[in-house]
Amino acid sequence: MSFKSFIKKFRSKTKEFFRDEYGGNLVEYALLIGFALFVFFIIISVVTSMLDWTVGLSDDFLELFK
């Protein structure tokens, strides 16, 4: 396969991908993965803030007995 034929095939596949009227599965999967990562990081931030809160409460509780 020569370089020119590769470029020609690449251009035709790129044009076909962007002219697709149905949106394509790649775009849908990218949006789903992005949303899943967004929700994952929100859950992780809530859990870490809860852990920090409990550590703060335990430090305050231990200071009562000093």
DSSP file (Angstrom, degrees, kcal/mol; ACC not computed):
  #  RESIDUE AA STRUCTURE BP1 BP2  ACC     N-H-->O    O-->H-N    N-H-->O    O-->H-N    TCO  KAPPA ALPHA  PHI   PSI    X-CA   Y-CA   Z-CA
    1    1 A M              0   0    0      0, 0.0     2,-0.1     0, 0.0     0, 0.0   0.000 360.0 360.0 360.0 123.1    0.0    0.0    0.0
    2    2 A S     >  -     0   0    0      1,-0.1     4,-1.8     4,-0.0     5,-0.1  -0.319 360.0-111.5 -81.7 167.6    1.5    3.3   -1.1
    3    3 A F  H  > S+     0   0    0      1,-0.2     4,-2.4     2,-0.2     5,-0.2   0.878 115.6  53.0 -66.6 -39.2    1.4    6.5    0.9
    4    4 A K  H  > S+     0   0    0      1,-0.2     4,-2.4     2,-0.2    -1,-0.2   0.908 109.4  47.9 -65.4 -41.5   -0.9    8.2   -1.5
    5    5 A S  H  > S+     0   0    0      2,-0.2     4,-2.4     1,-0.2    -1,-0.2   0.863 110.8  52.7 -67.6 -33.8   -3.4    5.4   -1.4
    6    6 A F  H  X S+     0   0    0     -4,-1.8     4,-2.5     2,-0.2    -2,-0.2   0.931 110.6  46.5 -65.1 -45.3   -3.3    5.4    2.3
    7    7 A I  H  X S+     0   0    0     -4,-2.4     4,-2.5     2,-0.2    -2,-0.2   0.899 112.8  50.5 -63.3 -41.1   -3.9    9.2    2.5
    8    8 A K  H  X S+     0   0    0     -4,-2.4     4,-2.2     2,-0.2    -1,-0.2   0.919 112.6  45.8 -64.0 -43.8   -6.8    8.8    0.0
    9    9 A K  H  X S+     0   0    0     -4,-2.4     4,-2.3     2,-0.2    -2,-0.2   0.891 112.0  52.1 -66.3 -39.2   -8.4    6.0    2.0
   10   10 A F  H  X S+     0   0    0     -4,-2.5     4,-2.2     2,-0.2    -2,-0.2   0.911 110.1  48.4 -63.2 -43.6   -7.9    8.0    5.2
   11   11 A R  H  X S+     0   0    0     -4,-2.5     4,-2.6     2,-0.2     5,-0.2   0.908 111.5  49.3 -64.1 -42.1   -9.6   11.0    3.8
   12   12 A S  H  X S+     0   0    0     -4,-2.2     4,-2.2     1,-0.2    -2,-0.2   0.904 112.4  47.4 -66.8 -39.1  -12.5    9.0    2.5
   13   13 A K  H  X S+     0   0    0     -4,-2.3     4,-2.1     2,-0.2    -1,-0.2   0.881 112.3  50.4 -67.3 -37.4  -13.1    7.3    5.8
   14   14 A T  H  X S+     0   0    0     -4,-2.2     4,-2.2     2,-0.2    -2,-0.2   0.925 111.6  47.1 -66.2 -44.7  -12.8   10.6    7.6
   15   15 A K  H  X S+     0   0    0     -4,-2.6     4,-1.7     1,-0.2    -2,-0.2   0.900 112.1  51.1 -62.3 -40.5  -15.4   12.2    5.3
   16   16 A E  H  < S+     0   0    0     -4,-2.2     4,-0.4    -5,-0.2    -1,-0.2   0.882 109.6  50.6 -64.3 -38.4  -17.7    9.2    5.7
   17   17 A F  H >< S+     0   0    0     -4,-2.1     3,-0.6     1,-0.2    -2,-0.2   0.918 114.1  42.4 -66.3 -43.6  -17.4    9.4    9.5
   18   18 A F  H 3< S+     0   0    0     -4,-2.2    -1,-0.2     1,-0.2    -2,-0.2   0.725 112.7  52.7 -79.9 -20.4  -18.3   13.1    9.7
   19   19 A R  T 3< S+     0   0    0     -4,-1.7    -1,-0.2    -5,-0.2     2,-0.2   0.433  78.1 122.1 -92.3   0.5  -21.1   12.9    7.1
   20   20 A D    X   -     0   0    0     -3,-0.6     3,-0.6    -4,-0.4    -3,-0.0  -0.468  51.7-156.2 -64.6 127.6  -22.9   10.1    8.9
   21   21 A E  T 3  S+     0   0    0     -2,-0.2    -1,-0.2     1,-0.2    -3,-0.0   0.606  83.7  65.2 -82.5 -12.0  -26.4   11.2    9.8
   22   22 A Y  T 3  S-     0   0    0      1,-0.1    -1,-0.2     0, 0.0     2,-0.2   0.448 102.8-120.3 -95.8   0.0  -26.8    8.8   12.7
   23   23 A G    <   -     0   0    0     -3,-0.6     4,-0.5    -6,-0.1     5,-0.1  -0.053  44.7-113.2  91.1 -35.2  -24.2   10.2   15.0
   24   24 A G     >  -     0   0    0     -2,-0.2     4,-1.2     1,-0.1     3,-0.2   0.308  16.6 -99.9  83.4 146.8  -22.1    7.1   15.2
   25   25 A N  H  > S+     0   0    0      1,-0.2     4,-2.8     2,-0.2     5,-0.2   0.786 115.5  66.3 -71.2 -28.1  -21.5    4.8   18.2
   26   26 A L  H  > S+     0   0    0      1,-0.2     4,-2.1     2,-0.2    -1,-0.2   0.907 102.3  46.4 -63.0 -41.6  -18.1    6.3   18.9
   27   27 A V  H  > S+     0   0    0     -4,-0.5     4,-2.3     2,-0.2    -1,-0.2   0.910 113.1  49.5 -67.0 -42.1  -19.6    9.7   19.8
   28   28 A E  H  X S+     0   0    0     -4,-1.2     4,-2.3     1,-0.2    -2,-0.2   0.919 112.0  47.6 -63.8 -43.2  -22.2    8.0   22.0
   29   29 A Y  H  X S+     0   0    0     -4,-2.8     4,-2.6     2,-0.2     5,-0.2   0.889 110.4  52.3 -66.0 -38.0  -19.7    5.9   23.8
   30   30 A A  H  X S+     0   0    0     -4,-2.1     4,-2.3    -5,-0.2    -2,-0.2   0.911 110.9  47.5 -64.5 -41.2  -17.4    8.9   24.4
   31   31 A L  H  X S+     0   0    0     -4,-2.3     4,-2.5     2,-0.2    -2,-0.2   0.903 112.6  49.1 -65.9 -40.1  -20.3   10.8   25.9
   32   32 A L  H  X S+     0   0    0     -4,-2.3     4,-2.5     2,-0.2    -2,-0.2   0.909 112.2  47.6 -65.2 -41.7  -21.2    7.9   28.1
   33   33 A I  H  X S+     0   0    0     -4,-2.6     4,-2.4     2,-0.2    -2,-0.2   0.906 112.0  50.6 -66.5 -40.5  -17.7    7.4   29.3
   34   34 A G  H  X S+     0   0    0     -4,-2.3     4,-2.1    -5,-0.2    -2,-0.2   0.922 112.2  46.3 -62.5 -44.2  -17.3   11.2   30.0
   35   35 A F  H  X S+     0   0    0     -4,-2.5     4,-2.5     2,-0.2     5,-0.2   0.901 111.4  52.1 -64.8 -40.4  -20.5   11.2   32.0
   36   36 A A  H  X S+     0   0    0     -4,-2.5     4,-2.5     1,-0.2    -2,-0.2   0.904 110.2  48.2 -63.4 -41.0  -19.5    8.1   33.9
   37   37 A L  H  X S+     0   0    0     -4,-2.4     4,-2.5     2,-0.2    -1,-0.2   0.896 110.3  52.6 -65.5 -38.8  -16.1    9.7   34.8
   38   38 A F  H  X S+     0   0    0     -4,-2.1     4,-1.7     2,-0.2    -2,-0.2   0.937 112.8  43.4 -60.8 -47.9  -17.9   12.9   35.9
   39   39 A V  H  X S+     0   0    0     -4,-2.5     4,-2.4     2,-0.2    -2,-0.2   0.890 112.0  54.8 -65.5 -40.0  -20.2   10.9   38.2
   40   40 A F  H  X S+     0   0    0     -4,-2.5     4,-2.5     1,-0.2    -2,-0.2   0.922 108.8  47.0 -59.8 -46.0  -17.3    8.8   39.5
   41   41 A F  H  X S+     0   0    0     -4,-2.5     4,-2.2     1,-0.2    -1,-0.2   0.840 110.4  52.7 -69.7 -31.3  -15.3   11.8   40.5
   42   42 A I  H  X S+     0   0    0     -4,-1.7     4,-2.1    -5,-0.2    -1,-0.2   0.932 111.0  47.0 -65.8 -44.1  -18.3   13.4   42.3
   43   43 A I  H  X S+     0   0    0     -4,-2.4     4,-2.4     1,-0.2    -2,-0.2   0.910 112.0  50.4 -63.2 -42.2  -18.8   10.2   44.3
   44   44 A I  H  X S+     0   0    0     -4,-2.5     4,-2.5     1,-0.2    -1,-0.2   0.903 109.9  50.2 -63.4 -41.1  -15.2   10.0   45.2
   45   45 A S  H  X S+     0   0    0     -4,-2.2     4,-1.9     2,-0.2    -1,-0.2   0.886 110.9  49.1 -66.5 -36.8  -15.1   13.6   46.3
   46   46 A V  H  X S+     0   0    0     -4,-2.1     4,-2.0     2,-0.2    -2,-0.2   0.921 112.3  48.1 -66.6 -43.3  -18.2   13.1   48.5
   47   47 A V  H  X S+     0   0    0     -4,-2.4     4,-2.2     1,-0.2    -2,-0.2   0.911 111.8  48.9 -65.3 -42.5  -16.7   10.0   50.1
   48   48 A T  H  X S+     0   0    0     -4,-2.5     4,-2.4     1,-0.2    -1,-0.2   0.876 110.3  51.2 -67.3 -35.4  -13.3   11.6   50.8
   49   49 A S  H  X S+     0   0    0     -4,-1.9     4,-2.1     2,-0.2    -1,-0.2   0.884 109.6  50.9 -68.1 -35.6  -15.1   14.6   52.4
   50   50 A M  H  X S+     0   0    0     -4,-2.0     4,-2.2     2,-0.2    -2,-0.2   0.903 110.2  49.5 -65.0 -40.3  -17.0   12.2   54.6
   51   51 A L  H  X S+     0   0    0     -4,-2.2     4,-2.1     2,-0.2    -2,-0.2   0.908 110.5  49.6 -65.5 -41.1  -13.8   10.5   55.6
   52   52 A D  H  X S+     0   0    0     -4,-2.4     4,-2.2     1,-0.2    -1,-0.2   0.891 109.8  52.5 -63.3 -38.3  -12.2   13.9   56.4
   53   53 A W  H  X S+     0   0    0     -4,-2.1     4,-2.2     1,-0.2    -2,-0.2   0.913 109.7  47.7 -63.5 -43.5  -15.2   14.8   58.5
   54   54 A T  H  X S+     0   0    0     -4,-2.2     4,-2.3     2,-0.2    -1,-0.2   0.866 110.1  52.3 -68.5 -34.5  -15.1   11.6   60.5
   55   55 A V  H  X S+     0   0    0     -4,-2.1     4,-2.1     2,-0.2    -1,-0.2   0.911 109.6  50.1 -65.8 -40.7  -11.4   12.0   61.1
   56   56 A G  H  X S+     0   0    0     -4,-2.2     4,-2.0     1,-0.2    -2,-0.2   0.903 110.6  49.5 -62.8 -40.9  -12.0   15.5   62.4
   57   57 A L  H  X S+     0   0    0     -4,-2.2     4,-2.2     1,-0.2    -2,-0.2   0.899 110.0  50.3 -65.2 -40.0  -14.7   14.3   64.7
   58   58 A S  H  X S+     0   0    0     -4,-2.3     4,-2.1     2,-0.2    -1,-0.2   0.872 109.2  51.9 -68.0 -34.8  -12.5   11.5   66.1
   59   59 A D  H  X S+     0   0    0     -4,-2.1     4,-1.4     2,-0.2    -1,-0.2   0.914 110.9  47.8 -65.4 -41.4   -9.7   14.1   66.8
   60   60 A D  H  X S+     0   0    0     -4,-2.0     4,-0.6     1,-0.2    -2,-0.2   0.883 111.0  51.7 -65.2 -37.6  -12.2   16.3   68.7
   61   61 A F  H >< S+     0   0    0     -4,-2.2     3,-0.8     1,-0.2     4,-0.4   0.901 108.7  49.9 -66.4 -40.8  -13.4   13.3   70.7
   62   62 A L  H >< S+     0   0    0     -4,-2.1     3,-0.8     1,-0.2    -1,-0.2   0.783 102.3  62.1 -70.1 -25.9   -9.9   12.3   71.7
   63   63 A E  H >< S+     0   0    0     -4,-1.4     3,-1.0     1,-0.2    -1,-0.2   0.716  90.8  68.9 -71.8 -18.9   -9.1   15.8   72.9
   64   64 A L  T << S+     0   0    0     -3,-0.8    -1,-0.2    -4,-0.6    -2,-0.2   0.806  98.9  49.7 -67.0 -28.2  -11.9   15.6   75.5
   65   65 A F  T <         0   0    0     -3,-0.8    -1,-0.2    -4,-0.4    -2,-0.2   0.316 360.0 360.0 -95.9   8.4   -9.9   13.0   77.4
   66   66 A K    <         0   0    0     -3,-1.0    -1,-0.2    -4,-0.1    -2,-0.1   0.477 360.0 360.0 -88.5 360.0   -6.6   14.9   77.5
